Amino acid sequence: MRCALVLLLVLSGCGETTSCRPPAVLFVSQSAGYQHEVVKRHGPRGLSFAEAQMMKACEAHWGVHLSQDAAADIHASNLAMYDAVIFYTTGELPISAENRTALLDYIRDGGAFIGIHPATDTFYKWPEYGEMIGAYFDGHPWHQKVKVRVEDRDHPATKHLGWHFEITDEIYQFKNYDRSKLQVLMSIDVESIDLKAKGVKRWDGDFAVSWCKPYGKGRVFYTSLGHRKEVWADERFLKHLVGGIQWAIGP
């Protein structure tokens, strides 16, 4: 994967014909639909709360390029500069068909894609995106404290969380979701929610919170947590993100 290549080049001193760059990720937090409070920038030079926390979480591992302009930053030559692309996005982002293809090609060719919270509330009119990320948002019947079951304790994104934990956040349900096509990392303990709540559409009790999957030669990691500012301030969540990014980038 790209991260390993970068480290190899650094250790070797980089040949004269080799273009060297430090490890870096692209964090896109553009809202073409609903704009979450955590990605609102305050002032012309201010960062959103999520951007500031992302930089804090990543500072020991990667440089972070912050973008709220997907059209400017999602294209083949720019994507080649990054070890991972991270989406906290909504709606039909204004990316051309050519650059949509470039994004999927980037991942298929070994790139890393990380989706956070509303990344599944993005590109409903582009089914290939939904296939890549693994599901689409289908409502949030609960915004409360819930118990989360950790289904895979060996994954870098979850190994610090124990078998279960409690957290208060906006909880998603999904459509176009097929557990057999994903490696589900965390899910909701249904004893902690009201299955008769308004808006519940799933009756199988399968409310995934986080998953990962291969996509061509690349890797995809998704977590539905991250609506609330308090979640972004929670060290457990930041470690969850960093572990997911590390896994997606690979060795």
Summary of the structure (lengths in Angstrom):
residues: 251
radius of gyration: 17.7
end to end distance: 6.5
largest distance: 64.3
contacts: 811
relative contact order: 0.17
helix: 32%
strand: 25%
